[in-house]
């Protein structure tokens, strides 16, 4: 019978590192690890071993370098129970070939996938949380079974099943992803069962490239894109799913796809799939909540007043319309002018949600574009790209930042930029009730932009000027940003920040809140260097507190 090895840097007779235990382990051994953080890159090749946290959730295996995983498995057979694994530029767990079981683990990688399974491996993830990173889980040319897991806050796709993957994901939650929740391509007959997918930057579940999945009893809601989308050439079944508060049509099955859509039984509580968000109905409670959110933003008194005036006019017009009174044509397009970092994008998002809550637009989709998204490389290509971007924002907001780069005074390729402006003018008129267009940029340059087409300025209801933040407001923003990342500013830091923001050069390139964010990032790096030099493990207060020395060091680095 294989023995159990004990790991503890402080326990007499135990092995000091997990790597030492792996070197001594016989096939089938169990390694029991005492609480603590272990900065190790564990690389297992053709080993058979189980690694268990003595107390679940108290053992962290942290990649010792930015460019290394925490755990690399090569044709090994490994079980992990109750372990936390972290990495930066590489996956926290990389599995190539072999078999692995991860149960009750917590995994994150800052800039890569939490778990990457490939090379014919077979992996089970149970009761495991994958947080942050570029992706939560990638499975390619491998098999995976995922049960009762959570994937949250991935910058890109939450779960990516691709290139020969065969996976079953059941009873799991995918939420807060920057792009899609679950994306499958060339993933055979993979299955999604009883999963919840929400708050994604694009589609909740996307199926592409000859994949024929079974998507059963899933709940997809509050996504910026379509709830479930299936591309041409795909098959499979979508059954008993509930899709709510997504971009219409809820479920989008492309022409040429062979997916069978089986609607749920409303009496059993499953809303028919494909149900789009409703338009035309007002949610006045939501309107007030959104206005409170707007009021809660730091500074921007003039902006808040202007947006409220627009909303008041819309509300009164709706009341007049309901009483059979005449209502003039109202444009919902706006111009935002001012320096960068003054909250234009955030306000534009809230404005789109307000239009949805007022029943003006069917959903709150927010599509941000720049010159490169609209301008093509030859005559005719630009009109096609601009129309495509506009169409993708239907029912929501199309936000064009640095819009002045499209005008003839905006530099090279200006003729193609002019083609984009001319196309945009026509689309704004033809579909004025379907999209709210917001253009943004520096005050002076935006005047040139509005003059680029005789009908452009008249398409916009109002121009709202975003003023620079005061020094005291930038200090308040710094404190808010720090709090959001679970940091505190020590006594004296506020006054030093105030002095810095008062004397900083505010030319046209001054970034306002962006300057505060960049300075805070430098302070965090300075804090990390300071804490590493303490000669002891910092406590919770140490880890949370940014002190005056951190600020001074950050300012020296900025000079």
C-alpha positions in Angstrom: 0.0 0.0 0.0 1.4 3.4 -1.0 2.3 5.6 1.9 1.2 9.1 2.8 3.9 11.9 2.7 3.5 15.0 4.8 4.6 18.5 3.8 5.1 21.3 6.2 8.0 23.8 6.4 7.6 24.0 10.2 6.8 20.4 11.2 9.7 18.3 12.3 10.0 15.1 10.2 7.8 16.5 7.4 9.1 17.4 4.0 9.6 21.2 3.5 8.2 21.5 0.0 5.7 19.8 -2.2 8.5 19.3 -4.8 10.5 17.3 -2.2 7.5 15.1 -1.6 7.0 14.5 -5.3 10.6 13.4 -5.6 10.2 10.9 -2.8 6.7 9.7 -3.7 6.1 6.1 -4.9 3.4 5.5 -7.5 0.0 5.9 -5.9 1.3 8.0 -3.0 -0.8 10.7 -1.2 0.9 14.0 -0.3 -0.8 15.8 2.6 0.1 19.5 2.6 0.0 21.7 5.7 -1.6 25.2 5.4 0.5 27.9 3.8 1.7 29.4 0.5 4.1 27.3 -1.6 5.9 29.3 -4.3 6.6 26.3 -6.5 6.3 25.2 -10.1 5.3 21.5 -9.9 6.1 19.5 -13.0 4.8 15.9 -13.0 5.7 13.5 -15.8 4.1 10.0 -15.8 3.6 10.1 -12.1 0.6 8.7 -10.2 0.0 10.8 -7.1 -2.7 12.5 -5.0 -2.1 16.0 -3.5 -4.4 16.9 -0.6 -4.7 20.1 1.4 -4.7 19.1 5.1 -7.4 21.8 5.5 -9.3 22.6 2.3 -8.7 26.1 1.0 -5.6 26.8 3.2 -2.9 25.6 0.8 -1.8 27.9 -2.1 0.6 26.7 -4.8 1.8 29.9 -6.5 3.9 29.9 -9.7 7.3 31.3 -8.6 7.8 33.2 -11.8 5.5 35.2 -14.1 6.2 32.9 -17.1 5.7 29.5 -15.3 2.5 27.5 -14.4 1.9 26.5 -10.9 1.2 22.9 -12.0 2.3 21.1 -15.2 1.1 17.6 -15.9 2.6 15.5 -18.7 1.0 12.0 -19.1 0.5 11.9 -15.4 -2.3 10.6 -13.3 -3.0 13.1 -10.6 -5.7 14.1 -8.1 -5.8 17.5 -6.4 -8.2 18.1 -3.4 -8.8 21.5 -1.8 -5.8 23.3 -3.3 -5.6 27.0 -4.4 -3.4 27.5 -7.5 -2.3 30.8 -9.0 -0.2 32.0 -11.9 0.4 35.1 -14.0 1.5 34.7 -17.7 0.9 31.0 -18.0 -2.0 28.7 -17.1 -2.2 27.9 -13.4 -2.8 24.3 -14.3 -1.6 22.8 -17.6 -2.5 19.2 -18.4 -1.1 17.5 -21.5 -2.1 13.8 -21.8 -2.8 11.6 -18.8 -5.6 12.0 -16.3 -6.4 14.5 -13.7 -9.1 15.2 -11.1 -9.4 18.6 -9.5 -11.9 18.6 -6.6 -12.7 21.6 -4.4 -9.9 23.7 -5.8 -9.7 27.5 -6.5 -7.7 28.5 -9.6 -6.7 31.8 -11.2 -4.2 33.0 -13.7 -3.9 36.7 -14.3 -3.1 36.8 -18.0 -3.7 33.2 -19.2 -6.2 30.3 -18.7 -6.9 29.1 -15.2 -6.8 25.5 -16.5 -5.6 24.4 -20.0 -6.3 20.8 -21.0 -4.8 19.4 -24.2 -2.8 16.6 -25.9 -5.4 13.9 -25.4 -5.8 14.3 -21.6 -8.9 13.4 -19.6 -9.8 15.8 -16.8 -12.5 16.1 -14.2 -13.2 19.3 -12.4 -15.6 19.1 -9.5 -16.7 21.8 -7.0 -13.9 24.0 -8.3 -13.8 27.8 -8.8 -11.9 29.4 -11.7 -11.6 33.2 -11.3 -10.1 35.9 -13.4 -7.5 35.3 -16.1 -7.9 35.6 -19.8 -9.9 32.4 -19.9 -11.3 30.2 -17.1 -11.0 26.8 -18.8 -9.6 25.7 -22.2 -10.1 22.2 -23.5 -8.7 21.2 -26.8 -8.0 17.8 -28.3 -9.0 16.4 -24.9 -11.9 15.1 -22.8 -13.3 16.9 -19.8 -16.1 16.6 -17.3 -17.0 19.7 -15.3 -19.6 19.5 -12.5 -20.7 22.0 -9.9 -18.0 24.5 -10.9 -17.9 28.3 -11.1 -16.1 30.3 -13.8 -16.1 34.0 -13.1 -14.6 37.3 -14.4 -12.5 35.9 -17.3 -11.3 38.7 -19.5 -12.2 36.8 -22.7 -14.2 33.6 -22.9 -15.1 31.8 -19.7 -15.0 28.2 -21.1 -13.4 27.5 -24.4 -14.0 24.0 -26.0 -12.2 23.6 -29.3 -10.3 21.6 -31.8 -11.4 18.0 -31.0 -12.6 18.7 -27.4 -15.3 16.4 -26.1 -16.6 17.9 -22.9 -19.6 17.7 -20.5 -20.3 20.8 -18.4 -23.2 20.4 -15.9 -24.6 22.2 -12.9 -22.1 25.0 -13.3 -22.1 28.8 -13.3 -20.3 31.0 -15.8 -20.5 34.8 -15.2 -18.9 38.1 -15.7 -16.8 37.2 -18.8 -15.5 40.0 -21.0 -16.5 38.1 -24.3 -18.5 34.9 -24.4 -19.5 32.7 -21.5 -19.0 29.3 -23.2 -17.5 29.1 -26.8 -17.4 25.8 -28.7 -15.8 25.2 -32.1 -14.9 21.8 -33.5 -16.0 20.5 -30.2 -18.0 17.5 -31.5 -21.0 16.4 -29.4 -20.1 18.3 -26.2 -22.9 18.8 -23.7 -24.0 21.6 -21.5 -26.6 20.6 -18.8 -28.3 22.7 -16.1 -25.7 25.5 -16.4 -26.3 29.2 -15.7 -24.5 31.7 -17.9 -24.8 35.5 -17.3 -23.3 39.0 -17.5 -21.1 38.4 -20.6 -19.7 41.0 -22.9 -21.0 39.2 -25.9 -23.0 35.9 -26.5 -23.7 33.7 -23.5 -23.1 30.5 -25.3 -21.6 30.4 -28.9 -21.5 27.3 -31.1 -19.4 27.3 -34.3 -17.5 25.3 -36.8 -19.1 21.9 -37.1 -20.0 21.5 -33.4 -23.2 19.6 -32.6 -23.7 20.0 -28.8 -26.6 19.2 -26.6 -27.5 22.3 -24.5 -30.1 21.2 -22.0 -32.0 23.0 -19.2 -29.6 25.9 -19.1 -30.4 29.5 -18.0 -28.8 32.3 -20.0 -29.5 35.8 -18.9 -28.2 39.4 -18.8 -25.8 39.1 -21.6 -24.7 42.0 -23.9 -24.9 39.7 -26.9 -27.4 37.0 -28.0 -28.1 34.4 -25.3 -27.3 31.4 -27.5 -25.8 31.6 -31.0 -25.3 28.8 -33.5 -23.3 29.2 -36.7 -23.9 27.7 -40.1 -23.0 24.0 -40.4 -23.5 23.2 -36.8 -26.1 20.7 -35.4 -27.1 19.4 -32.0 -30.1 20.2 -29.7 -31.1 23.1 -27.6 -33.8 22.0 -25.2 -35.7 23.2 -22.1 -33.5 26.3 -21.8 -34.4 29.7 -20.4 -33.0 32.8 -22.1 -33.8 36.2 -20.5 -32.7 39.8 -20.9 -30.2 39.3 -23.7 -29.7 40.8 -27.1 -32.5 39.8 -29.5 -33.5 37.2 -30.7 -32.3 35.4 -27.6 -31.4 32.3 -29.5 -29.9 32.9 -33.0 -29.6 29.9 -35.2 -27.9 30.8 -38.5 -29.2 29.7 -41.9 -27.5 26.4 -42.8 -27.3 25.2 -39.2 -29.1 22.0 -38.3 -29.7 22.5 -34.6 -33.0 21.3 -33.2 -34.7 23.8 -31.0 -37.0 22.3 -28.4 -38.9 24.9 -26.4 -39.4 24.4 -22.6 -42.8 24.1 -21.0 -43.8 27.4 -19.4 -45.8 25.6 -16.8 -42.6 24.0 -15.5 -41.0 27.5 -15.2 -38.9 27.3 -18.3 -39.5 30.3 -20.5 -39.4 29.6 -24.3 -36.0 30.0 -25.6 -35.5 32.8 -28.1 -37.5 35.2 -26.1 -36.1 38.7 -26.7 -35.9 41.5 -24.2 -39.2 43.4 -24.2 -39.3 46.9 -25.6 -41.9 49.6 -25.1 -42.5 48.9 -21.4 -41.2 51.3 -18.9 -39.5 50.3 -15.7 -39.6 53.5 -13.7 -38.0 51.9 -10.7 -35.0 50.9 -12.8 -34.9 54.5 -14.2 -34.5 55.9 -10.7 -31.9 53.3 -9.8 -29.9 54.3 -12.9 -30.2 58.0 -12.2 -29.0 57.3 -8.6 -26.0 55.5 -10.2 -25.3 58.5 -12.3 -25.6 60.8 -9.3 -23.2 58.6 -7.5 -20.4 59.3 -10.0 -17.7 61.7 -8.7 -18.0 65.2 -10.0 -19.7 65.8 -13.4 -22.4 68.1 -12.0 -23.1 69.7 -15.4 -23.1 66.3 -17.2 -25.6 64.8 -14.7 -27.9 67.8 -15.1 -27.8 67.6 -18.9 -28.5 63.8 -18.9 -31.4 64.3 -16.5 -32.8 66.9 -18.8 -32.7 64.5 -21.7 -34.4 61.8 -19.6 -37.0 64.2 -18.3 -38.0 65.2 -21.9 -38.2 61.5 -23.0 -40.4 60.7 -20.0 -42.8 63.6 -20.5 -43.1 62.8 -24.3 -44.0 59.2 -23.4 -46.7 60.6 -21.0 -48.0 62.9 -23.7 -48.1 60.0 -26.2 -50.1 57.9 -23.8 -52.7 60.7 -23.5 -53.0 61.0 -27.3 -51.2 64.4 -27.4 -48.8 65.4 -30.2 -45.2 64.6 -29.7 -42.4 65.9 -31.9 -39.6 63.8 -33.4 -36.9 63.4 -30.8 -33.3 62.3 -31.5 -31.6 60.2 -28.9 -28.1 60.7 -30.4 -25.7 62.7 -28.3 -22.2 64.3 -28.6 -19.8 64.0 -25.7 -16.9 66.4 -25.7 -14.0 66.8 -23.3 -10.6 65.4 -22.3 -10.0 61.6 -21.8 -10.7 60.0 -18.5 -13.7 62.1 -17.6 -16.3 59.4 -17.5 -17.7 59.6 -21.1 -17.8 55.9 -21.6 -19.4 55.2 -18.2 -22.1 57.8 -18.8 -22.8 56.5 -22.3 -23.4 53.0 -20.8 -25.8 54.4 -18.2 -27.6 56.4 -20.9 -28.2 53.3 -22.9 -29.6 51.4 -19.9 -31.8 54.4 -19.2 -33.2 54.3 -22.7 -33.9 50.6 -22.3 -35.7 51.2 -18.9 -37.8 53.9 -20.5 -38.9 51.5 -23.3 -37.2 53.6 -26.0 -34.7 50.8 -27.0 -35.3 47.1 -26.7 -32.1 46.3 -24.8 -29.0 48.0 -23.3 -26.4 46.6 -25.7 -23.3 48.8 -25.7 -21.1 48.7 -28.8 -17.9 50.7 -28.6 -16.1 51.3 -31.9 -13.2 53.4 -33.1 -11.9 54.5 -36.6 -10.4 51.1 -37.3 -13.8 49.4 -36.8 -15.5 51.6 -39.4 -12.8 52.4 -42.1 -11.9 49.9 -44.7 -9.0 49.7 -47.1 -10.8 50.5 -50.4 -13.8 52.4 -51.7 -17.0 50.6 -50.7 -15.4 48.5 -48.0 -15.9 51.3 -45.4 -19.6 51.6 -46.0 -19.9 47.8 -45.5 -17.8 47.9 -42.2 -19.8 51.0 -40.9 -23.1 49.4 -41.7 -22.0 46.1 -40.0 -20.9 48.0 -36.8 -24.2 50.0 -36.8 -26.2 46.8 -37.2 -24.5 45.1 -34.3 -25.6 47.9 -32.0 -29.3 47.7 -33.0 -31.5 48.1 -30.0 -28.7 49.8 -27.9 -25.9 52.3 -28.0 -23.2 52.7 -30.7 -20.4 54.6 -28.9 -17.8 56.1 -31.3 -14.8 57.4 -29.3 -12.3 59.8 -30.9 -14.9 60.4 -33.6 -12.9 63.3 -35.0 -10.3 60.9 -36.5 -12.9 60.2 -39.2 -13.1 63.8 -40.4 -11.1 65.2 -43.3 -8.8 67.0 -40.9 -8.1 63.7 -39.1 -5.0 62.6 -40.9 -4.2 59.9 -43.4 -6.9 58.0 -45.2 -9.3 60.8 -44.7 -11.4 60.0 -47.7 -12.3 56.6 -46.3 -13.1 58.3 -43.0 -15.4 60.7 -44.8 -17.2 57.7 -46.4 -17.8 56.3 -42.9 -19.3 59.7 -41.8 -21.6 59.9 -44.8 -22.7 56.3 -44.2 -23.3 57.0 -40.5 -25.4 60.0 -41.3 -27.8 58.0 -43.5 -28.0 55.1 -41.0 -28.8 57.5 -38.1 -31.7 59.0 -40.0 -33.1 55.7 -41.4 -32.9 53.9 -38.0 -33.1 56.7 -35.5 -35.6 54.7 -33.3 -33.4 51.6 -33.3 -30.0 52.9 -32.2 -28.6 55.7 -30.0 -25.4 57.0 -31.5 -23.0 58.7 -29.1 -19.8 60.3 -30.6 -17.1 61.5 -28.3 -13.7 63.3 -28.4 -11.8 66.5 -27.6 -13.9 69.6 -27.7 -12.1 71.5 -30.6 -11.7 68.4 -32.8 -15.3 67.5 -32.4 -16.4 70.8 -33.9 -14.4 69.8 -37.1 -16.0 66.4 -37.0 -19.6 67.8 -36.9 -18.8 70.1 -39.8 -17.6 67.2 -42.0 -21.2 66.5 -43.3 -23.9 69.1 -43.8 -26.5 66.9 -42.1 -24.3 65.4 -39.3 -24.8 68.1 -36.5 -28.6 68.1 -36.9 -28.7 64.3 -36.2 -27.7 64.9 -32.6 -30.1 66.1 -29.9 -27.5 67.7 -27.6 -23.8 68.2 -27.0 -22.7 67.5 -23.4 -19.3 68.9 -22.2 -17.3 66.8 -19.8 -15.0 69.0 -17.7 -11.7 68.0 -16.2 -11.8 66.7 -12.6 -10.6 69.0 -9.9 -7.6 67.9 -7.8 -9.9 67.0 -4.8 -12.1 65.0 -7.1 -9.1 63.1 -8.4 -8.1 62.2 -4.8 -11.7 61.0 -4.3 -11.4 58.9 -7.4 -8.1 57.5 -6.3 -9.7 56.4 -3.0 -12.6 54.9 -4.8 -10.4 52.9 -7.2 -8.3 51.7 -4.3 -11.3 50.6 -2.4 -12.7 48.7 -5.4 -9.4 46.6 -5.4 -9.5 46.1 -1.6 -6.9 48.6 -0.8 -6.8 51.4 1.8 -4.9 54.8 1.6 -2.9 55.4 4.8 -3.1 58.7 6.7 -1.2 61.4 4.9 -1.6 59.8 1.4 -4.7 61.9 0.7 -2.9 65.2 1.3 0.1 64.2 -0.8 -2.2 63.1 -3.6 -4.0 66.4 -3.4 -0.7 68.3 -3.7 0.4 66.2 -6.7 -2.8 66.6 -8.6 -2.8 70.4 -8.0 0.7 70.8 -9.5 0.5 68.3 -12.3 0.6 69.7 -15.9 -2.9 69.6 -17.3 -2.3 69.9 -21.1 -4.6 68.4 -23.7 -3.1 64.9 -23.1 -4.0 64.9 -19.4 -5.9 61.7 -18.7 -8.0 62.7 -15.6 -9.2 59.5 -14.0 -6.8 57.5 -16.1 -3.9 59.4 -14.4 -5.3 58.4 -11.1 -5.6 54.8 -12.1 -2.0 54.7 -13.5 -0.6 56.3 -10.4 -2.5 53.8 -8.2 -1.0 50.9 -10.3 2.5 52.3 -9.7 1.7 52.6 -6.0 0.6 48.9 -5.9 3.9 47.9 -7.5 5.9 50.0 -5.0 3.9 48.4 -2.2 4.7 44.9 -3.5 8.5 45.7 -3.5 8.2 47.2 0.0 6.4 44.2 1.4 8.8 41.7 -0.2 11.6 43.4 1.7 9.9 43.2 5.2 11.7 40.0 6.1 8.4 38.5 7.2 5.0 37.5 5.8 2.9 40.7 5.7 -0.4 40.5 7.6 -3.8 41.4 6.1 -3.5 45.1 7.1 -0.1 45.3 5.4 -1.5 43.8 2.2 -4.4 46.2 2.1 -2.6 49.5 3.0 -0.9 51.8 0.6 1.4 54.2 2.5 3.1 57.5 1.8 6.3 55.8 0.8 4.5 53.8 -1.8 3.2 57.1 -3.3 6.6 58.8 -3.2 8.3 55.8 -4.8 5.6 55.7 -7.5 6.0 59.4 -8.2 9.8 59.0 -8.5 9.2 56.2 -11.1 6.9 58.5 -13.1 9.6 61.3 -13.4 
